[in-house]
């Protein structure tokens, strides 16, 4: 594993960890915001920010394999001029 891949993994895990901390710290605010009947701009904005941080906390660790695979494909594409195109169950090399 090269340094770029290590940096990608570390940054995704760090952002995910910070999002988990934020979601744990704001659980009460999220529940109170959901229970409010009168929705104003501040409540909806706060709910959206907290919900987004919870999505980041859950989804960033799951995308690590796909990000690393994409990085590997890009690095291999830079090394060769061959491009693989899948079209109608047939492979074409250019």
C-alpha positions in Angstrom: 0.0 0.0 0.0 1.5 3.3 -1.0 1.4 6.6 0.9 -1.5 8.0 -1.1 -3.7 5.1 -0.2 -2.7 5.3 3.4 -3.6 9.1 3.4 -6.9 8.3 1.7 -7.8 5.7 4.4 -6.6 7.9 7.2 -8.6 10.9 6.0 -11.8 8.9 5.5 -11.5 7.3 8.9 -10.7 10.6 10.6 -13.7 12.4 9.0 -15.9 9.4 9.9 -14.7 9.5 13.5 -15.4 13.2 13.8 -18.9 12.7 12.3 -19.6 9.9 14.9 -18.5 12.2 17.7 -20.7 15.0 16.3 -23.7 12.6 16.0 -23.3 11.3 19.5 -23.0 14.8 20.9 -26.1 16.1 19.0 -28.5 13.1 19.5 -30.7 15.1 21.9 -30.9 18.1 19.6 -31.8 15.8 16.7 -34.6 14.2 18.7 -36.0 17.5 19.9 -35.9 18.9 16.4 -37.8 16.0 15.0 -40.5 16.3 17.6 -41.1 20.0 17.0 -44.4 20.6 15.1 -43.7 24.1 13.9 -40.8 24.0 11.4 -38.7 27.0 10.9 -35.6 27.6 8.9 -33.3 27.1 11.8 -34.8 23.8 12.9 -34.8 22.4 9.4 -31.2 23.5 8.8 -30.0 22.1 12.1 -31.8 18.8 11.4 -30.2 18.6 7.9 -26.7 19.3 9.2 -27.0 16.6 12.0 -28.5 14.1 9.5 -25.7 14.7 7.0 -23.1 14.2 9.7 -24.7 10.9 10.6 -24.7 9.8 7.0 -21.0 10.7 6.7 -20.3 8.7 9.9 -22.0 5.6 8.5 -21.1 5.7 4.9 -17.4 6.9 4.8 -16.0 3.6 6.2 -18.1 1.7 3.7 -16.7 3.6 0.7 -13.0 3.0 1.5 -12.7 -0.2 -0.7 -14.3 1.6 -3.7 -12.1 4.7 -3.3 -9.0 2.5 -3.2 -10.1 0.5 -6.2 -10.7 3.7 -8.1 -7.3 5.0 -7.1 -5.7 1.8 -8.3 -7.5 2.0 -11.6 -6.4 5.6 -12.2 -2.8 4.8 -11.4 -2.8 1.8 -13.8 -4.4 3.9 -16.5 -1.6 6.5 -16.2 1.0 3.7 -16.7 -0.5 2.3 -19.9 -2.3 3.7 -22.9 -4.7 0.7 -23.0 -8.3 1.6 -22.2 -10.8 -1.2 -21.5 -14.3 -0.5 -22.8 -17.2 -2.9 -21.9 -20.0 -2.6 -24.5 -22.9 -5.1 -24.9 -21.0 -7.9 -23.0 -18.0 -7.5 -25.3 -14.7 -6.1 -24.3 -12.8 -3.8 -26.6 -9.2 -2.7 -26.0 -8.1 0.6 -27.4 
